[in-house]
Amino acid sequence: MAYNGWTNYETWNVALWIGNDEGLYHEARRCNSYETFVQRMKDLAEDCGDTSGIAYQTPDGVAWNDSGLDTDELDNMLTEL
């Protein structure tokens, strides 16, 4: 079911956080795909010793690797950044 112009709530929520959190935005701009962004978040978590939190999910609790995400739509969003 579509949500605010996105495929679903999960995709919208991830896009919302990437587009509106300065740190996430800058990390996303360094990535050529959403898959790369997710891996970058995991790498940053390991570097910092973080095993929870923003490295694995949005502050609203949607996992960066949620099975419901439309990664093609998120790839397009990253391209537009």
Residue pairs with C-beta under 8 A, 6 or more apart in sequence:
1 8
2 8
3 9
3 11
3 12
4 12
5 12
6 12
6 15
6 70
6 73
7 70
7 73
8 68
8 70
9 62
10 62
10 66
10 68
10 69
11 68
11 69
11 70
11 73
11 74
13 58
13 60
13 62
14 58
14 62
14 64
14 66
14 69
14 74
15 73
15 74
15 77
16 58
17 24
17 58
17 59
17 60
18 24
18 25
18 28
18 37
18 74
18 77
18 78
18 81
19 25
19 77
19 81
24 54
25 81
27 37
27 40
27 41
27 44
28 37
28 78
28 81
29 78
29 81
30 40
31 37
31 40
31 78
32 78
33 75
33 78
34 69
34 71
34 74
34 75
34 78
35 71
37 64
37 74
37 78
38 64
38 65
41 54
41 55
41 56
41 64
42 55
42 56
44 50
44 55
45 51
45 53
45 55
45 56
48 55
56 63
56 64
57 63
57 64
58 64
